[in-house]
Amino acid sequence: MKDLLTLGEVSTFLKVPKSTIYKLARERRLPGHKVGKHWRFVREEIEAWVQNSGCGETLVGAGVGNGSHDRYSLN
């Protein structure tokens, strides 16, 4: 059985607010599955999404200090 994560667990894993995870999942920009009223995420799919720089997400640099784009933090 695949390891399933809740919205809160994905939020903690990616270090972004739950509202961001919900928005990305709802817009199908983050791989997730709706089960009734609840979102569930397959750990391997989330890890692959991260490895692929968020599947085309615009990512803004964290720790760069000059506002340049980087592939490590979501915005």
PDB file of N, H, CA, C and O in Angstrom:
ATOM      1  N   MET A   1       0.842  -1.184   0.000  1.00  0.00           N
ATOM      2  CA  MET A   1       0.000   0.000   0.000  1.00  0.00           C
ATOM      3  C   MET A   1       0.885   1.243   0.000  1.00  0.00           C
ATOM      4  O   MET A   1       1.893   1.304   0.703  1.00  0.00           O
ATOM      5  N   LYS A   2       0.496   2.217  -0.788  1.00  0.00           N
ATOM      6  H   LYS A   2      -0.323   2.168  -1.359  1.00  0.00           H
ATOM      7  CA  LYS A   2       1.263   3.448  -0.882  1.00  0.00           C
ATOM      8  C   LYS A   2       1.045   4.299   0.370  1.00  0.00           C
ATOM      9  O   LYS A   2      -0.023   4.281   0.981  1.00  0.00           O
ATOM     10  N   ASP A   3       2.096   5.046   0.733  1.00  0.00           N
ATOM     11  H   ASP A   3       2.964   5.061   0.237  1.00  0.00           H
ATOM     12  CA  ASP A   3       2.048   5.916   1.897  1.00  0.00           C
ATOM     13  C   ASP A   3       1.236   7.169   1.565  1.00  0.00           C
ATOM     14  O   ASP A   3       1.642   7.974   0.727  1.00  0.00           O
ATOM     15  N   LEU A   4       0.085   7.329   2.228  1.00  0.00           N
ATOM     16  H   LEU A   4      -0.245   6.675   2.909  1.00  0.00           H
ATOM     17  CA  LEU A   4      -0.771   8.480   1.999  1.00  0.00           C
ATOM     18  C   LEU A   4      -0.516   9.553   3.048  1.00  0.00           C
ATOM     19  O   LEU A   4      -0.300   9.249   4.221  1.00  0.00           O
ATOM     20  N   LEU A   5      -0.542  10.808   2.618  1.00  0.00           N
ATOM     21  H   LEU A   5      -0.717  11.055   1.665  1.00  0.00           H
ATOM     22  CA  LEU A   5      -0.348  11.944   3.504  1.00  0.00           C
ATOM     23  C   LEU A   5      -1.608  12.795   3.524  1.00  0.00           C
ATOM     24  O   LEU A   5      -2.325  12.883   2.528  1.00  0.00           O
ATOM     25  N   THR A   6      -1.867  13.413   4.656  1.00  0.00           N
ATOM     26  H   THR A   6      -1.284  13.341   5.465  1.00  0.00           H
ATOM     27  CA  THR A   6      -2.973  14.370   4.759  1.00  0.00           C
ATOM     28  C   THR A   6      -2.493  15.727   4.261  1.00  0.00           C
ATOM     29  O   THR A   6      -1.301  15.927   4.027  1.00  0.00           O
ATOM     30  N   LEU A   7      -3.424  16.648   4.103  1.00  0.00           N
ATOM     31  H   LEU A   7      -4.392  16.485   4.293  1.00  0.00           H
ATOM     32  CA  LEU A   7      -3.085  17.997   3.695  1.00  0.00           C
ATOM     33  C   LEU A   7      -2.124  18.629   4.709  1.00  0.00           C
ATOM     34  O   LEU A   7      -1.169  19.302   4.320  1.00  0.00           O
ATOM     35  N   GLY A   8      -2.367  18.417   5.981  1.00  0.00           N
ATOM     36  H   GLY A   8      -3.143  17.870   6.297  1.00  0.00           H
ATOM     37  CA  GLY A   8      -1.492  18.951   7.025  1.00  0.00           C
ATOM     38  C   GLY A   8      -0.091  18.376   6.958  1.00  0.00           C
ATOM     39  O   GLY A   8       0.886  19.099   7.157  1.00  0.00           O
ATOM     40  N   GLU A   9       0.021  17.085   6.682  1.00  0.00           N
ATOM     41  H   GLU A   9      -0.772  16.498   6.520  1.00  0.00           H
ATOM     42  CA  GLU A   9       1.337  16.449   6.580  1.00  0.00           C
ATOM     43  C   GLU A   9       2.108  16.973   5.376  1.00  0.00           C
ATOM     44  O   GLU A   9       3.321  17.169   5.456  1.00  0.00           O
ATOM     45  N   VAL A  10       1.416  17.204   4.258  1.00  0.00           N
ATOM     46  H   VAL A  10       0.431  17.045   4.193  1.00  0.00           H
ATOM     47  CA  VAL A  10       2.075  17.760   3.072  1.00  0.00           C
ATOM     48  C   VAL A  10       2.515  19.196   3.359  1.00  0.00           C
ATOM     49  O   VAL A  10       3.592  19.618   2.939  1.00  0.00           O
ATOM     50  N   SER A  11       1.685  19.930   4.068  1.00  0.00           N
ATOM     51  H   SER A  11       0.810  19.587   4.409  1.00  0.00           H
ATOM     52  CA  SER A  11       2.022  21.297   4.454  1.00  0.00           C
ATOM     53  C   SER A  11       3.302  21.318   5.283  1.00  0.00           C
ATOM     54  O   SER A  11       4.184  22.143   5.043  1.00  0.00           O
ATOM     55  N   THR A  12       3.406  20.432   6.238  1.00  0.00           N
ATOM     56  H   THR A  12       2.690  19.761   6.433  1.00  0.00           H
ATOM     57  CA  THR A  12       4.606  20.335   7.076  1.00  0.00           C
ATOM     58  C   THR A  12       5.802  19.888   6.247  1.00  0.00           C
ATOM     59  O   THR A  12       6.889  20.451   6.373  1.00  0.00           O
ATOM     60  N   PHE A  13       5.612  18.895   5.413  1.00  0.00           N
ATOM     61  H   PHE A  13       4.728  18.438   5.311  1.00  0.00           H
ATOM     62  CA  PHE A  13       6.689  18.355   4.571  1.00  0.00           C
ATOM     63  C   PHE A  13       7.263  19.430   3.650  1.00  0.00           C
ATOM     64  O   PHE A  13       8.481  19.541   3.508  1.00  0.00           O
ATOM     65  N   LEU A  14       6.387  20.225   3.022  1.00  0.00           N
ATOM     66  H   LEU A  14       5.398  20.135   3.138  1.00  0.00           H
ATOM     67  CA  LEU A  14       6.843  21.251   2.079  1.00  0.00           C
ATOM     68  C   LEU A  14       7.124  22.594   2.755  1.00  0.00           C
ATOM     69  O   LEU A  14       7.658  23.512   2.133  1.00  0.00           O
ATOM     70  N   LYS A  15       6.756  22.699   4.042  1.00  0.00           N
ATOM     71  H   LYS A  15       6.322  21.954   4.548  1.00  0.00           H
ATOM     72  CA  LYS A  15       6.975  23.929   4.810  1.00  0.00           C
ATOM     73  C   LYS A  15       6.277  25.131   4.184  1.00  0.00           C
ATOM     74  O   LYS A  15       6.856  26.209   4.051  1.00  0.00           O
ATOM     75  N   VAL A  16       5.028  24.919   3.807  1.00  0.00           N
ATOM     76  H   VAL A  16       4.558  24.043   3.916  1.00  0.00           H
ATOM     77  CA  VAL A  16       4.174  25.990   3.282  1.00  0.00           C
ATOM     78  C   VAL A  16       2.823  25.897   3.992  1.00  0.00           C
ATOM     79  O   VAL A  16       2.467  24.836   4.504  1.00  0.00           O
ATOM     80  N   PRO A  17       2.075  26.993   4.025  1.00  0.00           N
ATOM     81  CA  PRO A  17       0.771  26.971   4.709  1.00  0.00           C
ATOM     82  C   PRO A  17      -0.209  25.972   4.091  1.00  0.00           C
ATOM     83  O   PRO A  17      -0.129  25.658   2.903  1.00  0.00           O
ATOM     84  N   LYS A  18      -1.123  25.487   4.910  1.00  0.00           N
ATOM     85  H   LYS A  18      -1.188  25.743   5.875  1.00  0.00           H
ATOM     86  CA  LYS A  18      -2.155  24.567   4.440  1.00  0.00           C
ATOM     87  C   LYS A  18      -2.967  25.191   3.312  1.00  0.00           C
ATOM     88  O   LYS A  18      -3.369  24.502   2.375  1.00  0.00           O
ATOM     89  N   SER A  19      -3.207  26.488   3.404  1.00  0.00           N
ATOM     90  H   SER A  19      -2.881  27.048   4.166  1.00  0.00           H
ATOM     91  CA  SER A  19      -4.000  27.158   2.370  1.00  0.00           C
ATOM     92  C   SER A  19      -3.319  27.072   1.004  1.00  0.00           C
ATOM     93  O   SER A  19      -3.995  26.977  -0.020  1.00  0.00           O
ATOM     94  N   THR A  20      -1.991  27.103   0.985  1.00  0.00           N
ATOM     95  H   THR A  20      -1.442  27.180   1.817  1.00  0.00           H
ATOM     96  CA  THR A  20      -1.243  26.979  -0.276  1.00  0.00           C
ATOM     97  C   THR A  20      -1.389  25.570  -0.844  1.00  0.00           C
ATOM     98  O   THR A  20      -1.585  25.395  -2.046  1.00  0.00           O
ATOM     99  N   ILE A  21      -1.292  24.575   0.025  1.00  0.00           N
ATOM    100  H   ILE A  21      -1.133  24.717   1.002  1.00  0.00           H
ATOM    101  CA  ILE A  21      -1.437  23.177  -0.422  1.00  0.00           C
ATOM    102  C   ILE A  21      -2.845  22.974  -0.985  1.00  0.00           C
ATOM    103  O   ILE A  21      -3.010  22.375  -2.047  1.00  0.00           O
ATOM    104  N   TYR A  22      -3.855  23.472  -0.274  1.00  0.00           N
ATOM    105  H   TYR A  22      -3.721  23.959   0.590  1.00  0.00           H
ATOM    106  CA  TYR A  22      -5.239  23.339  -0.731  1.00  0.00           C
ATOM    107  C   TYR A  22      -5.416  23.996  -2.092  1.00  0.00           C
ATOM    108  O   TYR A  22      -6.021  23.413  -2.992  1.00  0.00           O
ATOM    109  N   LYS A  23      -4.895  25.200  -2.244  1.00  0.00           N
ATOM    110  H   LYS A  23      -4.404  25.673  -1.513  1.00  0.00           H
ATOM    111  CA  LYS A  23      -5.044  25.924  -3.514  1.00  0.00           C
ATOM    112  C   LYS A  23      -4.353  25.175  -4.647  1.00  0.00           C
ATOM    113  O   LYS A  23      -4.946  25.003  -5.712  1.00  0.00           O
ATOM    114  N   LEU A  24      -3.120  24.728  -4.447  1.00  0.00           N
ATOM    115  H   LEU A  24      -2.638  24.868  -3.582  1.00  0.00           H
ATOM    116  CA  LEU A  24      -2.384  24.014  -5.492  1.00  0.00           C
ATOM    117  C   LEU A  24      -3.075  22.703  -5.863  1.00  0.00           C
ATOM    118  O   LEU A  24      -3.130  22.341  -7.039  1.00  0.00           O
ATOM    119  N   ALA A  25      -3.599  21.993  -4.872  1.00  0.00           N
ATOM    120  H   ALA A  25      -3.555  22.287  -3.917  1.00  0.00           H
ATOM    121  CA  ALA A  25      -4.294  20.730  -5.133  1.00  0.00           C
ATOM    122  C   ALA A  25      -5.594  20.982  -5.888  1.00  0.00           C
ATOM    123  O   ALA A  25      -5.907  20.286  -6.854  1.00  0.00           O
ATOM    124  N   ARG A  26      -6.349  21.984  -5.437  1.00  0.00           N
ATOM    125  H   ARG A  26      -6.096  22.549  -4.652  1.00  0.00           H
ATOM    126  CA  ARG A  26      -7.627  22.321  -6.076  1.00  0.00           C
ATOM    127  C   ARG A  26      -7.420  22.720  -7.530  1.00  0.00           C
ATOM    128  O   ARG A  26      -8.240  22.392  -8.388  1.00  0.00           O
ATOM    129  N   GLU A  27      -6.324  23.430  -7.812  1.00  0.00           N
ATOM    130  H   GLU A  27      -5.658  23.696  -7.114  1.00  0.00           H
ATOM    131  CA  GLU A  27      -6.013  23.868  -9.174  1.00  0.00           C
ATOM    132  C   GLU A  27      -5.285  22.787  -9.978  1.00  0.00           C
ATOM    133  O   GLU A  27      -4.898  23.013 -11.125  1.00  0.00           O
ATOM    134  N   ARG A  28      -5.102  21.621  -9.373  1.00  0.00           N
ATOM    135  H   ARG A  28      -5.415  21.438  -8.441  1.00  0.00           H
ATOM    136  CA  ARG A  28      -4.418  20.476  -9.989  1.00  0.00           C
ATOM    137  C   ARG A  28      -2.969  20.791 -10.367  1.00  0.00           C
ATOM    138  O   ARG A  28      -2.434  20.249 -11.335  1.00  0.00           O
ATOM    139  N   ARG A  29      -2.348  21.672  -9.589  1.00  0.00           N
ATOM    140  H   ARG A  29      -2.782  22.112  -8.803  1.00  0.00           H
ATOM    141  CA  ARG A  29      -0.935  21.999  -9.790  1.00  0.00           C
ATOM    142  C   ARG A  29      -0.071  21.172  -8.853  1.00  0.00           C
ATOM    143  O   ARG A  29       1.153  21.164  -8.982  1.00  0.00           O
ATOM    144  N   LEU A  30      -0.699  20.475  -7.910  1.00  0.00           N
ATOM    145  H   LEU A  30      -1.694  20.481  -7.805  1.00  0.00           H
ATOM    146  CA  LEU A  30      -0.038  19.579  -6.970  1.00  0.00           C
ATOM    147  C   LEU A  30      -0.792  18.258  -7.037  1.00  0.00           C
ATOM    148  O   LEU A  30      -2.020  18.260  -6.951  1.00  0.00           O
ATOM    149  N   PRO A  31      -0.102  17.132  -7.188  1.00  0.00           N
ATOM    150  CA  PRO A  31      -0.813  15.850  -7.298  1.00  0.00           C
ATOM    151  C   PRO A  31      -1.508  15.470  -5.993  1.00  0.00           C
ATOM    152  O   PRO A  31      -0.866  15.331  -4.951  1.00  0.00           O
ATOM    153  N   GLY A  32      -2.811  15.307  -6.065  1.00  0.00           N
ATOM    154  H   GLY A  32      -3.332  15.420  -6.911  1.00  0.00           H
ATOM    155  CA  GLY A  32      -3.575  14.930  -4.884  1.00  0.00           C
ATOM    156  C   GLY A  32      -4.874  14.257  -5.283  1.00  0.00           C
ATOM    157  O   GLY A  32      -5.278  14.283  -6.446  1.00  0.00           O
ATOM    158  N   HIS A  33      -5.520  13.654  -4.297  1.00  0.00           N
ATOM    159  H   HIS A  33      -5.192  13.633  -3.352  1.00  0.00           H
ATOM    160  CA  HIS A  33      -6.759  12.914  -4.533  1.00  0.00           C
ATOM    161  C   HIS A  33      -7.784  13.343  -3.494  1.00  0.00           C
ATOM    162  O   HIS A  33      -7.497  13.348  -2.297  1.00  0.00           O
ATOM    163  N   LYS A  34      -8.961  13.699  -3.945  1.00  0.00           N
ATOM    164  H   LYS A  34      -9.194  13.696  -4.918  1.00  0.00           H
ATOM    165  CA  LYS A  34     -10.024  14.094  -3.043  1.00  0.00           C
ATOM    166  C   LYS A  34     -10.810  12.851  -2.646  1.00  0.00           C
ATOM    167  O   LYS A  34     -11.277  12.102  -3.504  1.00  0.00           O
ATOM    168  N   VAL A  35     -10.951  12.637  -1.344  1.00  0.00           N
ATOM    169  H   VAL A  35     -10.571  13.246  -0.648  1.00  0.00           H
ATOM    170  CA  VAL A  35     -11.717  11.516  -0.808  1.00  0.00           C
ATOM    171  C   VAL A  35     -12.830  12.136   0.029  1.00  0.00           C
ATOM    172  O   VAL A  35     -12.612  12.533   1.174  1.00  0.00           O
ATOM    173  N   GLY A  36     -14.018  12.212  -0.552  1.00  0.00           N
ATOM    174  H   GLY A  36     -14.195  11.889  -1.482  1.00  0.00           H
ATOM    175  CA  GLY A  36     -15.103  12.925   0.116  1.00  0.00           C
ATOM    176  C   GLY A  36     -14.737  14.393   0.233  1.00  0.00           C
ATOM    177  O   GLY A  36     -14.517  15.066  -0.773  1.00  0.00           O
ATOM    178  N   LYS A  37     -14.671  14.890   1.464  1.00  0.00           N
ATOM    179  H   LYS A  37     -14.849  14.343   2.282  1.00  0.00           H
ATOM    180  CA  LYS A  37     -14.296  16.281   1.704  1.00  0.00           C
ATOM    181  C   LYS A  37     -12.802  16.439   1.980  1.00  0.00           C
ATOM    182  O   LYS A  37     -12.325  17.556   2.181  1.00  0.00           O
ATOM    183  N   HIS A  38     -12.073  15.345   1.993  1.00  0.00           N
ATOM    184  H   HIS A  38     -12.461  14.438   1.830  1.00  0.00           H
ATOM    185  CA  HIS A  38     -10.683  15.358   2.435  1.00  0.00           C
ATOM    186  C   HIS A  38      -9.706  15.125   1.287  1.00  0.00           C
ATOM    187  O   HIS A  38      -9.980  14.346   0.373  1.00  0.00           O
ATOM    188  N   TRP A  39      -8.573  15.801   1.343  1.00  0.00           N
ATOM    189  H   TRP A  39      -8.350  16.433   2.085  1.00  0.00           H
ATOM    190  CA  TRP A  39      -7.503  15.593   0.376  1.00  0.00           C
ATOM    191  C   TRP A  39      -6.517  14.571   0.921  1.00  0.00           C
ATOM    192  O   TRP A  39      -6.195  14.573   2.109  1.00  0.00           O
ATOM    193  N   ARG A  40      -6.045  13.701   0.042  1.00  0.00           N
ATOM    194  H   ARG A  40      -6.307  13.699  -0.923  1.00  0.00           H
ATOM    195  CA  ARG A  40      -4.983  12.750   0.372  1.00  0.00           C
ATOM    196  C   ARG A  40      -3.943  12.822  -0.731  1.00  0.00           C
ATOM    197  O   ARG A  40      -4.264  13.057  -1.896  1.00  0.00           O
ATOM    198  N   PHE A  41      -2.693  12.616  -0.345  1.00  0.00           N
ATOM    199  H   PHE A  41      -2.432  12.425   0.601  1.00  0.00           H
ATOM    200  CA  PHE A  41      -1.570  12.750  -1.260  1.00  0.00           C
ATOM    201  C   PHE A  41      -0.666  11.535  -1.124  1.00  0.00           C
ATOM    202  O   PHE A  41      -0.381  11.088  -0.013  1.00  0.00           O
ATOM    203  N   VAL A  42      -0.216  11.001  -2.252  1.00  0.00           N
ATOM    204  H   VAL A  42      -0.447  11.364  -3.155  1.00  0.00           H
ATOM    205  CA  VAL A  42       0.708   9.863  -2.253  1.00  0.00           C
ATOM    206  C   VAL A  42       2.117  10.435  -2.088  1.00  0.00           C
ATOM    207  O   VAL A  42       2.560  11.271  -2.876  1.00  0.00           O
ATOM    208  N   ARG A  43       2.810   9.966  -1.050  1.00  0.00           N
ATOM    209  H   ARG A  43       2.451   9.286  -0.410  1.00  0.00           H
ATOM    210  CA  ARG A  43       4.143  10.495  -0.740  1.00  0.00           C
ATOM    211  C   ARG A  43       5.067  10.483  -1.950  1.00  0.00           C
ATOM    212  O   ARG A  43       5.767  11.465  -2.197  1.00  0.00           O
ATOM    213  N   GLU A  44       5.083   9.396  -2.704  1.00  0.00           N
ATOM    214  H   GLU A  44       4.515   8.598  -2.503  1.00  0.00           H
ATOM    215  CA  GLU A  44       5.977   9.291  -3.864  1.00  0.00           C
ATOM    216  C   GLU A  44       5.644  10.341  -4.926  1.00  0.00           C
ATOM    217  O   GLU A  44       6.545  10.869  -5.578  1.00  0.00           O
ATOM    218  N   GLU A  45       4.355  10.646  -5.102  1.00  0.00           N
ATOM    219  H   GLU A  45       3.623  10.218  -4.572  1.00  0.00           H
ATOM    220  CA  GLU A  45       3.946  11.661  -6.081  1.00  0.00           C
ATOM    221  C   GLU A  45       4.393  13.054  -5.641  1.00  0.00           C
ATOM    222  O   GLU A  45       4.823  13.862  -6.465  1.00  0.00           O
ATOM    223  N   ILE A  46       4.289  13.332  -4.341  1.00  0.00           N
ATOM    224  H   ILE A  46       3.940  12.676  -3.672  1.00  0.00           H
ATOM    225  CA  ILE A  46       4.728  14.634  -3.819  1.00  0.00           C
ATOM    226  C   ILE A  46       6.238  14.766  -3.944  1.00  0.00           C
ATOM    227  O   ILE A  46       6.740  15.820  -4.335  1.00  0.00           O
ATOM    228  N   GLU A  47       6.963  13.704  -3.615  1.00  0.00           N
ATOM    229  H   GLU A  47       6.556  12.848  -3.297  1.00  0.00           H
ATOM    230  CA  GLU A  47       8.427  13.744  -3.731  1.00  0.00           C
ATOM    231  C   GLU A  47       8.861  13.934  -5.187  1.00  0.00           C
ATOM    232  O   GLU A  47       9.806  14.674  -5.462  1.00  0.00           O
ATOM    233  N   ALA A  48       8.177  13.271  -6.112  1.00  0.00           N
ATOM    234  H   ALA A  48       7.410  12.669  -5.889  1.00  0.00           H
ATOM    235  CA  ALA A  48       8.485  13.436  -7.539  1.00  0.00           C
ATOM    236  C   ALA A  48       8.168  14.859  -7.983  1.00  0.00           C
ATOM    237  O   ALA A  48       8.920  15.440  -8.766  1.00  0.00           O
ATOM    238  N   TRP A  49       7.073  15.428  -7.500  1.00  0.00           N
ATOM    239  H   TRP A  49       6.462  14.956  -6.864  1.00  0.00           H
ATOM    240  CA  TRP A  49       6.680  16.797  -7.826  1.00  0.00           C
ATOM    241  C   TRP A  49       7.756  17.780  -7.370  1.00  0.00           C
ATOM    242  O   TRP A  49       8.111  18.712  -8.092  1.00  0.00           O
ATOM    243  N   VAL A  50       8.267  17.557  -6.161  1.00  0.00           N
ATOM    244  H   VAL A  50       7.979  16.800  -5.574  1.00  0.00           H
ATOM    245  CA  VAL A  50       9.331  18.413  -5.628  1.00  0.00           C
ATOM    246  C   VAL A  50      10.592  18.274  -6.478  1.00  0.00           C
ATOM    247  O   VAL A  50      11.230  19.275  -6.804  1.00  0.00           O
ATOM    248  N   GLN A  51      10.951  17.058  -6.833  1.00  0.00           N
ATOM    249  H   GLN A  51      10.433  16.245  -6.568  1.00  0.00           H
ATOM    250  CA  GLN A  51      12.148  16.828  -7.649  1.00  0.00           C
ATOM    251  C   GLN A  51      12.050  17.494  -9.010  1.00  0.00           C
ATOM    252  O   GLN A  51      13.063  17.882  -9.592  1.00  0.00           O
ATOM    253  N   ASN A  52      10.842  17.625  -9.513  1.00  0.00           N
ATOM    254  H   ASN A  52      10.019  17.309  -9.040  1.00  0.00           H
ATOM    255  CA  ASN A  52      10.617  18.256 -10.813  1.00  0.00           C
ATOM    256  C   ASN A  52      10.311  19.740 -10.667  1.00  0.00           C
ATOM    257  O   ASN A  52       9.625  20.317 -11.511  1.00  0.00           O
ATOM    258  N   SER A  53      10.806  20.357  -9.613  1.00  0.00           N
ATOM    259  H   SER A  53      11.363  19.888  -8.927  1.00  0.00           H
ATOM    260  CA  SER A  53      10.624  21.797  -9.348  1.00  0.00           C
ATOM    261  C   SER A  53       9.168  22.207  -9.338  1.00  0.00           C
ATOM    262  O   SER A  53       8.822  23.268  -9.858  1.00  0.00           O
ATOM    263  N   GLY A  54       8.315  21.395  -8.760  1.00  0.00           N
ATOM    264  H   GLY A  54       8.597  20.533  -8.338  1.00  0.00           H
ATOM    265  CA  GLY A  54       6.916  21.768  -8.635  1.00  0.00           C
ATOM    266  C   GLY A  54       6.156  21.688  -9.936  1.00  0.00           C
ATOM    267  O   GLY A  54       5.145  22.370 -10.098  1.00  0.00           O
ATOM    268  N   CYS A  55       6.613  20.875 -10.868  1.00  0.00           N
ATOM    269  H   CYS A  55       7.434  20.320 -10.737  1.00  0.00           H
ATOM    270  CA  CYS A  55       5.905  20.663 -12.124  1.00  0.00           C
ATOM    271  C   CYS A  55       5.604  21.971 -12.835  1.00  0.00           C
ATOM    272  O   CYS A  55       4.484  22.169 -13.307  1.00  0.00           O
ATOM    273  N   GLY A  56       6.577  22.863 -12.920  1.00  0.00           N
ATOM    274  H   GLY A  56       7.486  22.701 -12.537  1.00  0.00           H
ATOM    275  CA  GLY A  56       6.386  24.093 -13.665  1.00  0.00           C
ATOM    276  C   GLY A  56       5.933  25.266 -12.822  1.00  0.00           C
ATOM    277  O   GLY A  56       5.624  26.326 -13.366  1.00  0.00           O
ATOM    278  N   GLU A  57       5.883  25.106 -11.503  1.00  0.00           N
ATOM    279  H   GLU A  57       6.134  24.244 -11.061  1.00  0.00           H
ATOM    280  CA  GLU A  57       5.519  26.217 -10.629  1.00  0.00           C
ATOM    281  C   GLU A  57       6.553  27.323 -10.749  1.00  0.00           C
ATOM    282  O   GLU A  57       7.724  27.061 -11.026  1.00  0.00           O
ATOM    283  N   THR A  58       6.122  28.548 -10.542  1.00  0.00           N
ATOM    284  H   THR A  58       5.171  28.760 -10.318  1.00  0.00           H
ATOM    285  CA  THR A  58       7.058  29.659 -10.442  1.00  0.00           C
ATOM    286  C   THR A  58       7.585  29.647  -9.026  1.00  0.00           C
ATOM    287  O   THR A  58       6.821  29.777  -8.070  1.00  0.00           O
ATOM    288  N   LEU A  59       8.867  29.494  -8.893  1.00  0.00           N
ATOM    289  H   LEU A  59       9.488  29.389  -9.670  1.00  0.00           H
ATOM    290  CA  LEU A  59       9.474  29.372  -7.581  1.00  0.00           C
ATOM    291  C   LEU A  59      10.341  30.583  -7.302  1.00  0.00           C
ATOM    292  O   LEU A  59      11.145  30.991  -8.140  1.00  0.00           O
ATOM    293  N   VAL A  60      10.172  31.152  -6.126  1.00  0.00           N
ATOM    294  H   VAL A  60       9.519  30.821  -5.446  1.00  0.00           H
ATOM    295  CA  VAL A  60      10.925  32.339  -5.756  1.00  0.00           C
ATOM    296  C   VAL A  60      11.988  31.950  -4.758  1.00  0.00           C
ATOM    297  O   VAL A  60      11.737  31.172  -3.837  1.00  0.00           O
ATOM    298  N   GLY A  61      13.190  32.499  -4.944  1.00  0.00           N
ATOM    299  H   GLY A  61      13.394  33.131  -5.691  1.00  0.00           H
ATOM    300  CA  GLY A  61      14.342  32.147  -4.121  1.00  0.00           C
ATOM    301  C   GLY A  61      14.162  32.436  -2.649  1.00  0.00           C
ATOM    302  O   GLY A  61      13.678  33.499  -2.259  1.00  0.00           O
ATOM    303  N   ALA A  62      14.558  31.479  -1.845  1.00  0.00           N
ATOM    304  H   ALA A  62      14.951  30.616  -2.162  1.00  0.00           H
ATOM    305  CA  ALA A  62      14.579  31.657  -0.396  1.00  0.00           C
ATOM    306  C   ALA A  62      16.034  31.752   0.006  1.00  0.00           C
ATOM    307  O   ALA A  62      16.847  30.906  -0.364  1.00  0.00           O
ATOM    308  N   GLY A  63      16.352  32.762   0.749  1.00  0.00           N
ATOM    309  H   GLY A  63      15.691  33.449   1.050  1.00  0.00           H
ATOM    310  CA  GLY A  63      17.714  32.906   1.212  1.00  0.00           C
ATOM    311  C   GLY A  63      18.633  33.535   0.189  1.00  0.00           C
ATOM    312  O   GLY A  63      19.826  33.695   0.449  1.00  0.00           O
ATOM    313  N   VAL A  64      18.112  33.890  -0.953  1.00  0.00           N
ATOM    314  H   VAL A  64      17.143  33.760  -1.164  1.00  0.00           H
ATOM    315  CA  VAL A  64      18.945  34.504  -1.979  1.00  0.00           C
ATOM    316  C   VAL A  64      19.142  35.974  -1.642  1.00  0.00           C
ATOM    317  O   VAL A  64      20.220  36.528  -1.857  1.00  0.00           O
ATOM    318  N   GLY A  65      18.096  36.607  -1.113  1.00  0.00           N
ATOM    319  H   GLY A  65      17.219  36.158  -0.938  1.00  0.00           H
ATOM    320  CA  GLY A  65      18.199  37.970  -0.644  1.00  0.00           C
ATOM    321  C   GLY A  65      18.008  39.039  -1.698  1.00  0.00           C
ATOM    322  O   GLY A  65      17.867  40.213  -1.356  1.00  0.00           O
ATOM    323  N   ASN A  66      18.000  38.676  -2.946  1.00  0.00           N
ATOM    324  H   ASN A  66      18.115  37.722  -3.223  1.00  0.00           H
ATOM    325  CA  ASN A  66      17.838  39.691  -3.977  1.00  0.00           C
ATOM    326  C   ASN A  66      16.556  39.516  -4.770  1.00  0.00           C
ATOM    327  O   ASN A  66      16.340  40.209  -5.764  1.00  0.00           O
ATOM    328  N   GLY A  67      15.696  38.588  -4.336  1.00  0.00           N
ATOM    329  H   GLY A  67      15.871  38.024  -3.528  1.00  0.00           H
ATOM    330  CA  GLY A  67      14.417  38.388  -5.010  1.00  0.00           C
ATOM    331  C   GLY A  67      14.529  37.634  -6.323  1.00  0.00           C
ATOM    332  O   GLY A  67      13.537  37.511  -7.042  1.00  0.00           O
ATOM    333  N   SER A  68      15.700  37.131  -6.654  1.00  0.00           N
ATOM    334  H   SER A  68      16.506  37.231  -6.071  1.00  0.00           H
ATOM    335  CA  SER A  68      15.847  36.376  -7.898  1.00  0.00           C
ATOM    336  C   SER A  68      15.162  35.026  -7.774  1.00  0.00           C
ATOM    337  O   SER A  68      14.930  34.532  -6.671  1.00  0.00           O
ATOM    338  N   HIS A  69      14.847  34.446  -8.901  1.00  0.00           N
ATOM    339  H   HIS A  69      15.035  34.847  -9.798  1.00  0.00           H
ATOM    340  CA  HIS A  69      14.153  33.161  -8.890  1.00  0.00           C
ATOM    341  C   HIS A  69      15.122  32.025  -8.590  1.00  0.00           C
ATOM    342  O   HIS A  69      16.285  32.034  -8.994  1.00  0.00           O
ATOM    343  N   ASP A  70      14.600  31.066  -7.877  1.00  0.00           N
ATOM    344  H   ASP A  70      13.656  31.058  -7.548  1.00  0.00           H
ATOM    345  CA  ASP A  70      15.362  29.910  -7.432  1.00  0.00           C
ATOM    346  C   ASP A  70      14.396  28.735  -7.476  1.00  0.00           C
ATOM    347  O   ASP A  70      13.190  28.960  -7.574  1.00  0.00           O
ATOM    348  N   ARG A  71      14.855  27.522  -7.410  1.00  0.00           N
ATOM    349  H   ARG A  71      15.835  27.339  -7.330  1.00  0.00           H
ATOM    350  CA  ARG A  71      13.943  26.388  -7.521  1.00  0.00           C
ATOM    351  C   ARG A  71      13.583  25.745  -6.192  1.00  0.00           C
ATOM    352  O   ARG A  71      13.128  24.601  -6.178  1.00  0.00           O
ATOM    353  N   TYR A  72      13.770  26.436  -5.081  1.00  0.00           N
ATOM    354  H   TYR A  72      14.140  27.365  -5.092  1.00  0.00           H
ATOM    355  CA  TYR A  72      13.573  25.793  -3.805  1.00  0.00           C
ATOM    356  C   TYR A  72      12.368  26.203  -2.982  1.00  0.00           C
ATOM    357  O   TYR A  72      11.971  25.426  -2.114  1.00  0.00           O
ATOM    358  N   SER A  73      11.765  27.335  -3.176  1.00  0.00           N
ATOM    359  H   SER A  73      12.087  27.967  -3.881  1.00  0.00           H
ATOM    360  CA  SER A  73      10.604  27.689  -2.367  1.00  0.00           C
ATOM    361  C   SER A  73       9.456  28.175  -3.251  1.00  0.00           C
ATOM    362  O   SER A  73       9.665  28.886  -4.234  1.00  0.00           O
ATOM    363  N   LEU A  74       8.250  27.780  -2.880  1.00  0.00           N
ATOM    364  H   LEU A  74       8.080  27.203  -2.081  1.00  0.00           H
ATOM    365  CA  LEU A  74       7.067  28.078  -3.667  1.00  0.00           C
ATOM    366  C   LEU A  74       6.552  29.479  -3.423  1.00  0.00           C
ATOM    367  O   LEU A  74       6.583  29.978  -2.298  1.00  0.00           O
ATOM    368  N   ASN A  75       6.086  30.099  -4.467  1.00  0.00           N
ATOM    369  H   ASN A  75       6.062  29.694  -5.381  1.00  0.00           H
ATOM    370  CA  ASN A  75       5.327  31.355  -4.386  1.00  0.00           C
ATOM    371  C   ASN A  75       4.471  31.483  -5.599  1.00  0.00           C
ATOM    372  O   ASN A  75       3.745  32.467  -5.741  1.00  0.00           O
TER     373      ASN A  75
END
